[in-house]
């Protein structure tokens, strides 16, 4: 049962990547002119698969008593839900789109994702004893990606 949940979480991460690609890539939604129902379905599938993926990290963090992993995963879940809500509102109402595209909102959201990602990467580094070099490599990739996100978001300031 426990290994099945972790396998499910791992596959959910792959599905999250697939479902979130159209949402995260600028212009794809407008290029293909997704209908409201298709956009809603993509947001829901992306959110559910990402929540399941991070749920695997929460389970693993609790199991090995890595509190930083549990906290950073929970924080990433909250940010993700808020981000999906922003995407949904922005695509359905032009007034929200203008509001959420303001530099302050973009900077705050991007910086929050970046900081949470760095903490999550550090928590992955702590898994090296249990999972070997894959955890260390994944942790460093997460830290580098998150630091790069922070650099891009904060560089105009």
N, CA, C and O atoms as a DFTB+ gen file, in Angstrom:
628 C
 N C O
     1  1       0.828      -1.203       0.000
     2  2       0.000       0.000       0.000
     3  2       0.865       1.258       0.000
     4  3       0.621       2.194      -0.761
     5  1       1.882       1.265       0.869
     6  2       2.716       2.455       0.992
     7  2       3.515       2.699      -0.280
     8  3       3.598       3.827      -0.768
     9  1       4.106       1.621      -0.817
    10  2       4.857       1.776      -2.055
    11  2       3.944       2.144      -3.211
    12  3       4.349       2.870      -4.119
    13  1       2.699       1.642      -3.182
    14  2       1.748       1.997      -4.234
    15  2       1.438       3.479      -4.217
    16  3       1.290       4.097      -5.271
    17  1       1.336       4.063      -3.010
    18  2       1.065       5.500      -2.926
    19  2       2.231       6.295      -3.496
    20  3       2.024       7.273      -4.214
    21  1       3.453       5.884      -3.182
    22  2       4.621       6.601      -3.712
    23  2       4.728       6.443      -5.222
    24  3       5.134       7.378      -5.911
    25  1       4.371       5.277      -5.748
    26  2       4.358       5.093      -7.205
    27  2       3.289       5.977      -7.839
    28  3       3.517       6.617      -8.866
    29  1       2.117       5.999      -7.204
    30  2       1.040       6.869      -7.696
    31  2       1.482       8.331      -7.688
    32  3       1.209       9.070      -8.634
    33  1       2.165       8.746      -6.621
    34  2       2.654      10.125      -6.525
    35  2       3.674      10.414      -7.625
    36  3       3.668      11.497      -8.209
    37  1       4.542       9.454      -7.906
    38  2       5.544       9.646      -8.957
    39  2       4.882       9.803     -10.325
    40  3       5.243      10.697     -11.091
    41  1       3.912       8.934     -10.636
    42  2       3.203       9.058     -11.912
    43  2       2.384      10.347     -11.964
    44  3       2.230      10.947     -13.027
    45  1       1.867      10.763     -10.828
    46  2       1.126      12.026     -10.772
    47  2       2.026      13.206     -11.150
    48  3       1.576      14.164     -11.777
    49  1       3.294      13.124     -10.762
    50  2       4.243      14.170     -11.150
    51  2       4.395      14.260     -12.655
    52  3       4.473      15.355     -13.212
    53  1       4.436      13.111     -13.314
    54  2       4.530      13.109     -14.778
    55  2       3.262      13.680     -15.410
    56  3       3.329      14.487     -16.338
    57  1       2.110      13.254     -14.898
    58  2       0.853      13.785     -15.427
    59  2       0.721      15.279     -15.152
    60  3       0.172      16.016     -15.970
    61  1       1.221      15.724     -14.009
    62  2       1.184      17.148     -13.690
    63  2       1.968      17.948     -14.727
    64  3       1.536      19.015     -15.164
    65  1       3.105      17.426     -15.106
    66  2       3.924      18.090     -16.123
    67  2       3.177      18.174     -17.448
    68  3       3.198      19.208     -18.115
    69  1       2.524      17.094     -17.821
    70  2       1.784      17.056     -19.091
    71  2       0.590      18.017     -19.060
    72  3       0.382      18.787     -19.997
    73  1      -0.185      17.965     -17.981
    74  2      -1.397      18.791     -17.901
    75  2      -1.083      20.276     -17.705
    76  3      -1.833      21.137     -18.166
    77  1       0.015      20.570     -17.028
    78  2       0.311      21.974     -16.747
    79  2       1.055      22.664     -17.885
    80  3       1.142      23.892     -17.905
    81  1       1.593      21.899     -18.832
    82  2       2.345      22.510     -19.925
    83  2       1.544      23.564     -20.692
    84  3       2.056      24.661     -20.915
    85  1       0.299      23.270     -21.106
    86  2      -0.455      24.313     -21.817
    87  2      -0.763      25.528     -20.946
    88  3      -0.905      26.640     -21.454
    89  1      -0.866      25.315     -19.629
    90  2      -1.177      26.429     -18.738
    91  2       0.039      27.303     -18.465
    92  3      -0.091      28.506     -18.239
    93  1       1.217      26.694     -18.487
    94  2       2.436      27.417     -18.130
    95  2       3.138      28.039     -19.335
    96  3       4.024      28.877     -19.170
    97  1       2.756      27.643     -20.518
    98  2       3.422      28.146     -21.710
    99  2       2.650      29.326     -22.272
   100  3       1.495      29.185     -22.674
   101  1       3.285      30.488     -22.301
   102  2       2.574      31.681     -22.784
   103  2       2.080      31.506     -24.217
   104  3       2.817      31.049     -25.090
   105  1       0.861      31.864     -24.436
   106  2       0.308      31.882     -25.778
   107  2      -0.395      30.610     -26.209
   108  3      -1.176      30.639     -27.160
   109  1      -0.145      29.499     -25.543
   110  2      -0.774      28.251     -25.990
   111  2      -2.284      28.314     -25.799
   112  3      -3.043      27.889     -26.670
   113  1      -2.717      28.844     -24.660
   114  2      -4.156      28.901     -24.394
   115  2      -4.841      29.782     -25.431
   116  3      -5.885      29.409     -25.966
   117  1      -4.261      30.954     -25.723
   118  2      -4.885      31.837     -26.697
   119  2      -4.706      31.317     -28.126
   120  3      -5.576      31.528     -28.971
   121  1      -3.603      30.648     -28.401
   122  2      -3.335      30.122     -29.736
   123  2      -4.347      29.045     -30.137
   124  3      -4.846      29.037     -31.262
   125  1      -4.638      28.145     -29.208
   126  2      -5.561      27.060     -29.510
   127  2      -7.002      27.396     -29.157
   128  3      -7.913      26.609     -29.414
   129  1      -7.200      28.556     -28.572
   130  2      -8.541      29.031     -28.244
   131  2      -9.337      27.965     -27.482
   132  3     -10.420      27.550     -27.896
   133  1      -8.754      27.537     -26.345
   134  2      -9.419      26.536     -25.503
   135  2     -10.772      27.064     -25.053
   136  3     -10.919      28.240     -24.722
   137  1     -11.736      26.191     -25.048
   138  2     -13.038      26.555     -24.515
   139  2     -12.949      26.600     -22.997
   140  3     -12.018      26.070     -22.391
   141  1     -13.931      27.237     -22.411
   142  2     -13.990      27.384     -20.960
   143  2     -13.928      26.027     -20.263
   144  3     -13.204      25.872     -19.280
   145  1     -14.674      25.047     -20.760
   146  2     -14.711      23.729     -20.123
   147  2     -13.360      23.012     -20.254
   148  3     -12.932      22.328     -19.324
   149  1     -12.695      23.162     -21.388
   150  2     -11.388      22.540     -21.577
   151  2     -10.357      23.174     -20.658
   152  3      -9.536      22.476     -20.063
   153  1     -10.396      24.485     -20.543
   154  2      -9.478      25.190     -19.655
   155  2      -9.706      24.764     -18.205
   156  3      -8.752      24.518     -17.467
   157  1     -10.950      24.681     -17.811
   158  2     -11.276      24.253     -16.446
   159  2     -10.775      22.834     -16.201
   160  3     -10.210      22.545     -15.146
   161  1     -10.980      21.956     -17.168
   162  2     -10.521      20.575     -17.042
   163  2      -8.997      20.517     -16.921
   164  3      -8.477      19.770     -16.092
   165  1      -8.280      21.286     -17.728
   166  2      -6.820      21.315     -17.638
   167  2      -6.347      21.810     -16.269
   168  3      -5.416      21.251     -15.689
   169  1      -6.984      22.843     -15.768
   170  2      -6.604      23.381     -14.454
   171  2      -6.861      22.353     -13.361
   172  3      -6.017      22.146     -12.489
   173  1      -8.014      21.714     -13.403
   174  2      -8.354      20.726     -12.373
   175  2      -7.417      19.522     -12.447
   176  3      -6.914      19.074     -11.417
   177  1      -7.175      18.993     -13.642
   178  2      -6.281      17.842     -13.789
   179  2      -4.853      18.196     -13.377
   180  3      -4.176      17.402     -12.723
   181  1      -4.406      19.370     -13.754
   182  2      -3.070      19.810     -13.363
   183  2      -2.957      19.948     -11.853
   184  3      -1.986      19.491     -11.251
   185  1      -3.948      20.576     -11.250
   186  2      -3.921      20.780      -9.794
   187  2      -3.981      19.455      -9.048
   188  3      -3.215      19.247      -8.107
   189  1      -4.866      18.565      -9.445
   190  2      -4.996      17.284      -8.752
   191  2      -3.731      16.432      -8.881
   192  3      -3.297      15.810      -7.911
   193  1      -3.152      16.406     -10.061
   194  2      -1.944      15.605     -10.235
   195  2      -0.764      16.213      -9.469
   196  3       0.051      15.480      -8.910
   197  1      -0.668      17.543      -9.439
   198  2       0.418      18.189      -8.684
   199  2       0.223      17.991      -7.183
   200  3       1.192      17.778      -6.454
   201  1      -1.021      18.060      -6.722
   202  2      -1.301      17.819      -5.306
   203  2      -0.945      16.386      -4.921
   204  3      -0.388      16.155      -3.848
   205  1      -1.258      15.432      -5.777
   206  2      -0.901      14.042      -5.511
   207  2       0.612      13.856      -5.497
   208  3       1.149      13.123      -4.667
   209  1       1.293      14.528      -6.423
   210  2       2.757      14.464      -6.492
   211  2       3.378      14.990      -5.202
   212  3       4.238      14.339      -4.608
   213  1       2.942      16.160      -4.776
   214  2       3.481      16.729      -3.536
   215  2       3.019      15.945      -2.318
   216  3       3.709      15.925      -1.298
   217  1       1.862      15.299      -2.409
   218  2       1.414      14.428      -1.327
   219  2       2.404      13.301      -1.070
   220  3       2.586      12.876       0.071
   221  1       3.040      12.819      -2.126
   222  2       4.084      11.805      -1.977
   223  2       5.257      12.331      -1.163
   224  3       5.822      11.606      -0.344
   225  1       5.624      13.587      -1.383
   226  2       6.711      14.192      -0.603
   227  2       6.293      14.383       0.857
   228  3       7.106      14.211       1.765
   229  1       5.048      14.734       1.076
   230  2       4.561      14.881       2.451
   231  2       4.609      13.527       3.150
   232  3       5.065      13.427       4.289
   233  1       4.140      12.495       2.473
   234  2       4.166      11.152       3.051
   235  2       5.609      10.736       3.367
   236  3       5.900      10.254       4.461
   237  1       6.501      10.930       2.397
   238  2       7.900      10.554       2.579
   239  2       8.543      11.361       3.702
   240  3       9.284      10.816       4.520
   241  1       8.257      12.663       3.738
   242  2       8.813      13.515       4.794
   243  2       8.352      13.095       6.177
   244  3       9.139      13.113       7.123
   245  1       7.101      12.721       6.307
   246  2       6.586      12.242       7.604
   247  2       7.219      10.915       7.976
   248  3       7.561      10.680       9.135
   249  1       7.371      10.054       6.990
   250  2       7.912       8.717       7.238
   251  2       9.360       8.781       7.750
   252  3       9.736       8.037       8.656
   253  1      10.157       9.664       7.168
   254  2      11.566       9.728       7.571
   255  2      11.857      10.906       8.500
   256  3      13.013      11.207       8.799
   257  1      10.794      11.560       8.946
   258  2      10.886      12.672       9.896
   259  2      11.710      13.850       9.351
   260  3      12.565      14.407      10.040
   261  1      11.424      14.204       8.103
   262  2      12.048      15.352       7.456
   263  2      11.000      16.480       7.451
   264  3      10.258      16.648       6.484
   265  1      10.958      17.240       8.538
   266  2       9.917      18.258       8.727
   267  2      10.001      19.358       7.670
   268  3       8.980      19.923       7.276
   269  1      11.227      19.664       7.208
   270  2      11.378      20.682       6.170
   271  2      10.679      20.244       4.877
   272  3      10.081      21.064       4.181
   273  1      10.757      18.968       4.568
   274  2      10.080      18.462       3.370
   275  2       8.562      18.568       3.515
   276  3       7.868      18.946       2.571
   277  1       8.061      18.238       4.681
   278  2       6.613      18.315       4.916
   279  2       6.140      19.763       4.794
   280  3       5.158      20.043       4.105
   281  1       6.832      20.671       5.457
   282  2       6.426      22.089       5.446
   283  2       6.561      22.687       4.052
   284  3       5.651      23.369       3.581
   285  1       7.693      22.436       3.383
   286  2       7.877      23.030       2.047
   287  2       6.881      22.450       1.045
   288  3       6.415      23.165       0.158
   289  1       6.551      21.169       1.173
   290  2       5.562      20.563       0.269
   291  2       4.175      21.148       0.508
   292  3       3.446      21.439      -0.440
   293  1       3.814      21.320       1.784
   294  2       2.516      21.935       2.103
   295  2       2.454      23.366       1.578
   296  3       1.429      23.800       1.051
   297  1       3.551      24.089       1.726
   298  2       3.600      25.467       1.246
   299  2       3.486      25.506      -0.280
   300  3       2.792      26.360      -0.830
   301  1       4.165      24.585      -0.959
   302  2       4.057      24.521      -2.417
   303  2       2.633      24.176      -2.855
   304  3       2.162      24.668      -3.881
   305  1       1.953      23.337      -2.088
   306  2       0.558      23.019      -2.398
   307  2      -0.306      24.272      -2.302
   308  3      -1.119      24.538      -3.187
   309  1      -0.133      25.036      -1.237
   310  2      -0.929      26.268      -1.074
   311  2      -0.651      27.263      -2.200
   312  3      -1.577      27.858      -2.750
   313  1       0.615      27.440      -2.537
   314  2       0.975      28.364      -3.621
   315  2       0.384      27.871      -4.941
   316  3      -0.120      28.661      -5.739
   317  1       0.449      26.579      -5.159
   318  2      -0.069      26.005      -6.400
   319  2      -1.565      26.214      -6.538
   320  3      -2.051      26.568      -7.612
   321  1      -2.292      25.996      -5.459
   322  2      -3.747      26.204      -5.492
   323  2      -4.049      27.670      -5.806
   324  3      -4.917      27.967      -6.626
   325  1      -3.338      28.571      -5.159
   326  2      -3.532      29.999      -5.416
   327  2      -3.188      30.334      -6.870
   328  3      -3.906      31.093      -7.520
   329  1      -2.091      29.770      -7.377
   330  2      -1.685      30.022      -8.750
   331  2      -2.715      29.492      -9.747
   332  3      -3.030      30.167     -10.726
   333  1      -3.236      28.301      -9.509
   334  2      -4.268      27.753     -10.402
   335  2      -5.532      28.607     -10.373
   336  3      -6.185      28.791     -11.401
   337  1      -5.874      29.124      -9.206
   338  2      -7.016      30.019      -9.080
   339  2      -6.778      31.301      -9.891
   340  3      -7.688      31.802     -10.551
   341  1      -5.565      31.817      -9.835
   342  2      -5.206      33.011     -10.616
   343  2      -5.332      32.719     -12.112
   344  3      -5.899      33.517     -12.858
   345  1      -4.803      31.577     -12.544
   346  2      -4.882      31.213     -13.968
   347  2      -6.342      31.127     -14.402
   348  3      -6.721      31.645     -15.453
   349  1      -7.150      30.472     -13.586
   350  2      -8.565      30.321     -13.921
   351  2      -9.251      31.681     -14.023
   352  3      -9.948      31.952     -15.001
   353  1      -9.059      32.537     -13.019
   354  2      -9.706      33.855     -13.051
   355  2      -9.192      34.709     -14.202
   356  3      -9.962      35.427     -14.839
   357  1      -7.897      34.632     -14.468
   358  2      -7.310      35.440     -15.540
   359  2      -7.845      35.047     -16.906
   360  3      -8.013      35.901     -17.776
   361  1      -8.114      33.770     -17.103
   362  2      -8.583      33.310     -18.403
   363  2     -10.083      33.505     -18.592
   364  3     -10.575      33.499     -19.720
   365  1     -10.808      33.679     -17.494
   366  2     -12.256      33.787     -17.599
   367  2     -12.774      35.217     -17.494
   368  3     -13.908      35.497     -17.883
   369  1     -11.953      36.120     -16.973
   370  2     -12.406      37.491     -16.777
   371  2     -11.259      38.455     -17.089
   372  3     -10.232      38.426     -16.411
   373  1     -11.417      39.305     -18.102
   374  2     -10.343      40.227     -18.488
   375  2      -9.899      41.173     -17.361
   376  3      -8.732      41.561     -17.303
   377  1     -10.820      41.542     -16.473
   378  2     -10.439      42.439     -15.374
   379  2      -9.429      41.768     -14.457
   380  3      -8.465      42.399     -14.023
   381  1      -9.646      40.487     -14.159
   382  2      -8.696      39.757     -13.312
   383  2      -7.379      39.562     -14.034
   384  3      -6.317      39.589     -13.411
   385  1      -7.437      39.367     -15.331
   386  2      -6.213      39.185     -16.110
   387  2      -5.316      40.408     -15.996
   388  3      -4.103      40.285     -15.830
   389  1      -5.915      41.580     -16.086
   390  2      -5.150      42.828     -15.956
   391  2      -4.571      42.951     -14.547
   392  3      -3.416      43.340     -14.379
   393  1      -5.370      42.621     -13.544
   394  2      -4.907      42.730     -12.162
   395  2      -3.752      41.770     -11.886
   396  3      -2.738      42.168     -11.312
   397  1      -3.902      40.503     -12.294
   398  2      -2.892      39.502     -11.979
   399  2      -1.640      39.624     -12.836
   400  3      -0.622      39.005     -12.529
   401  1      -1.698      40.409     -13.901
   402  2      -0.493      40.612     -14.704
   403  2       0.310      41.816     -14.228
   404  3       1.338      42.149     -14.818
   405  1      -0.151      42.469     -13.170
   406  2       0.601      43.586     -12.589
   407  2       1.951      43.080     -12.085
   408  3       2.029      41.981     -11.536
   409  1       3.005      43.859     -12.263
   410  2       4.343      43.405     -11.850
   411  2       4.429      42.982     -10.380
   412  3       5.125      42.019     -10.058
   413  1       3.741      43.676      -9.501
   414  2       3.808      43.338      -8.083
   415  2       3.281      41.934      -7.824
   416  3       3.883      41.176      -7.062
   417  1       2.170      41.585      -8.446
   418  2       1.573      40.259      -8.258
   419  2       2.497      39.175      -8.824
   420  3       2.716      38.144      -8.189
   421  1       3.031      39.417     -10.016
   422  2       3.924      38.456     -10.658
   423  2       5.188      38.263      -9.819
   424  3       5.643      37.135      -9.630
   425  1       5.747      39.349      -9.324
   426  2       6.965      39.270      -8.507
   427  2       6.697      38.518      -7.209
   428  3       7.483      37.654      -6.821
   429  1       5.600      38.836      -6.538
   430  2       5.292      38.159      -5.276
   431  2       5.062      36.663      -5.476
   432  3       5.571      35.846      -4.709
   433  1       4.306      36.313      -6.491
   434  2       4.020      34.900      -6.732
   435  2       5.287      34.146      -7.158
   436  3       5.569      33.057      -6.658
   437  1       6.031      34.730      -8.070
   438  2       7.267      34.088      -8.532
   439  2       8.301      33.952      -7.426
   440  3       8.956      32.917      -7.305
   441  1       8.448      34.994      -6.620
   442  2       9.399      34.938      -5.515
   443  2       8.976      33.909      -4.481
   444  3       9.822      33.221      -3.909
   445  1       7.685      33.797      -4.238
   446  2       7.191      32.811      -3.278
   447  2       7.463      31.399      -3.772
   448  3       7.896      30.543      -3.000
   449  1       7.210      31.149      -5.055
   450  2       7.536      29.835      -5.628
   451  2       9.039      29.567      -5.523
   452  3       9.449      28.453      -5.194
   453  1       9.854      30.576      -5.801
   454  2      11.301      30.409      -5.762
   455  2      11.817      30.068      -4.376
   456  3      12.618      29.146      -4.218
   457  1      11.364      30.803      -3.373
   458  2      11.813      30.557      -1.998
   459  2      11.348      29.177      -1.521
   460  3      12.120      28.428      -0.923
   461  1      10.094      28.853      -1.789
   462  2       9.574      27.540      -1.383
   463  2      10.338      26.422      -2.088
   464  3      10.611      25.382      -1.488
   465  1      10.678      26.628      -3.341
   466  2      11.435      25.627      -4.089
   467  2      12.830      25.416      -3.537
   468  3      13.322      24.288      -3.508
   469  1      13.474      26.490      -3.099
   470  2      14.804      26.354      -2.497
   471  2      14.722      25.511      -1.225
   472  3      15.539      24.612      -1.021
   473  1      13.745      25.796      -0.378
   474  2      13.581      24.999       0.838
   475  2      13.257      23.539       0.507
   476  3      13.737      22.622       1.173
   477  1      12.449      23.337      -0.516
   478  2      12.123      21.973      -0.922
   479  2      13.377      21.261      -1.443
   480  3      13.586      20.081      -1.161
   481  1      14.202      21.976      -2.197
   482  2      15.458      21.396      -2.679
   483  2      16.384      21.000      -1.543
   484  3      16.999      19.934      -1.581
   485  1      16.487      21.857      -0.529
   486  2      17.310      21.540       0.642
   487  2      16.763      20.291       1.343
   488  3      17.531      19.442       1.795
   489  1      15.441      20.187       1.430
   490  2      14.855      18.999       2.065
   491  2      15.161      17.740       1.255
   492  3      15.321      16.662       1.827
   493  1      15.243      17.864      -0.060
   494  2      15.612      16.714      -0.897
   495  2      17.068      16.316      -0.675
   496  3      17.402      15.131      -0.706
   497  1      17.928      17.298      -0.453
   498  2      19.335      16.993      -0.180
   499  2      19.478      16.136       1.075
   500  3      20.385      15.310       1.172
   501  1      18.579      16.338       2.031
   502  2      18.626      15.566       3.276
   503  2      18.243      14.094       3.068
   504  3      18.426      13.280       3.973
   505  1      17.725      13.752       1.908
   506  2      17.326      12.377       1.621
   507  2      18.467      11.535       1.054
   508  3      18.273      10.359       0.744
   509  1      19.635      12.114       0.919
   510  2      20.736      11.394       0.277
   511  2      21.065      10.088       1.006
   512  3      21.361       9.083       0.361
   513  1      21.016      10.093       2.319
   514  2      21.325       8.869       3.076
   515  2      20.313       7.761       2.778
   516  3      20.682       6.591       2.667
   517  1      19.039       8.132       2.650
   518  2      18.001       7.135       2.443
   519  2      17.856       6.713       0.979
   520  3      17.619       5.540       0.691
   521  1      17.997       7.663       0.061
   522  2      17.703       7.379      -1.346
   523  2      18.911       7.427      -2.277
   524  3      18.802       7.082      -3.454
   525  1      20.044       7.847      -1.765
   526  2      21.247       7.861      -2.576
   527  2      21.417       9.133      -3.394
   528  3      20.865      10.186      -3.076
   529  1      22.197       8.997      -4.455
   530  2      22.596      10.174      -5.230
   531  2      21.443      10.805      -6.006
   532  3      21.501      11.989      -6.335
   533  1      20.388      10.029      -6.306
   534  2      19.250      10.602      -7.051
   535  2      18.608      11.733      -6.256
   536  3      18.195      12.741      -6.830
   537  1      18.522      11.569      -4.936
   538  2      17.935      12.617      -4.104
   539  2      18.825      13.855      -4.095
   540  3      18.334      14.983      -4.143
   541  1      20.131      13.637      -4.034
   542  2      21.053      14.776      -4.029
   543  2      20.973      15.537      -5.358
   544  3      20.902      16.766      -5.371
   545  1      20.984      14.810      -6.458
   546  2      20.923      15.456      -7.777
   547  2      19.602      16.200      -7.959
   548  3      19.574      17.322      -8.465
   549  1      18.518      15.566      -7.543
   550  2      17.205      16.203      -7.652
   551  2      17.138      17.449      -6.781
   552  3      16.584      18.469      -7.191
   553  1      17.698      17.368      -5.586
   554  2      17.728      18.527      -4.685
   555  2      18.487      19.688      -5.287
   556  3      18.033      20.831      -5.239
   557  1      19.655      19.392      -5.860
   558  2      20.439      20.472      -6.479
   559  2      19.721      21.065      -7.691
   560  3      19.751      22.277      -7.902
   561  1      19.083      20.217      -8.479
   562  2      18.323      20.729      -9.630
   563  2      17.196      21.641      -9.154
   564  3      16.966      22.703      -9.731
   565  1      16.495      21.224      -8.102
   566  2      15.406      22.044      -7.546
   567  2      15.938      23.388      -7.033
   568  3      15.328      24.432      -7.263
   569  1      17.061      23.352      -6.347
   570  2      17.647      24.594      -5.821
   571  2      18.081      25.509      -6.962
   572  3      17.814      26.710      -6.930
   573  1      18.743      24.953      -7.963
   574  2      19.204      25.762      -9.103
   575  2      18.019      26.348      -9.862
   576  3      18.023      27.530     -10.206
   577  1      17.003      25.525     -10.125
   578  2      15.810      26.009     -10.818
   579  2      15.134      27.132     -10.024
   580  3      14.765      28.163     -10.585
   581  1      14.978      26.920      -8.723
   582  2      14.297      27.913      -7.887
   583  2      15.106      29.201      -7.773
   584  3      14.549      30.299      -7.792
   585  1      16.416      29.056      -7.656
   586  2      17.275      30.233      -7.605
   587  2      17.216      30.990      -8.932
   588  3      17.213      32.221      -8.951
   589  1      17.168      30.253     -10.032
   590  2      17.041      30.892     -11.352
   591  2      15.718      31.638     -11.475
   592  3      15.666      32.746     -12.008
   593  1      14.650      31.020     -10.977
   594  2      13.348      31.686     -10.973
   595  2      13.408      32.973     -10.167
   596  3      12.919      34.013     -10.609
   597  1      14.006      32.904      -8.990
   598  2      14.153      34.112      -8.167
   599  2      14.967      35.174      -8.887
   600  3      14.630      36.358      -8.843
   601  1      16.028      34.758      -9.544
   602  2      16.884      35.717     -10.272
   603  2      16.107      36.398     -11.384
   604  3      16.200      37.613     -11.555
   605  1      15.334      35.616     -12.149
   606  2      14.554      36.218     -13.243
   607  2      13.485      37.151     -12.700
   608  3      13.259      38.230     -13.248
   609  1      12.831      36.742     -11.633
   610  2      11.737      37.536     -11.081
   611  2      12.263      38.813     -10.424
   612  3      11.678      39.884     -10.589
   613  1      13.348      38.704      -9.691
   614  2      13.834      39.845      -8.911
   615  2      14.838      40.722      -9.662
   616  3      15.167      41.807      -9.184
   617  1      15.331      40.288     -10.816
   618  2      16.342      41.076     -11.528
   619  2      15.866      42.464     -11.970
   620  3      16.669      43.397     -11.960
   621  1      14.595      42.645     -12.357
   622  2      14.167      43.996     -12.759
   623  2      14.069      44.987     -11.610
   624  3      14.000      46.196     -11.831
   625  1      14.062      44.481     -10.393
   626  2      13.852      45.391      -9.247
   627  2      15.071      46.224      -8.986
   628  3      15.075      47.041      -8.065
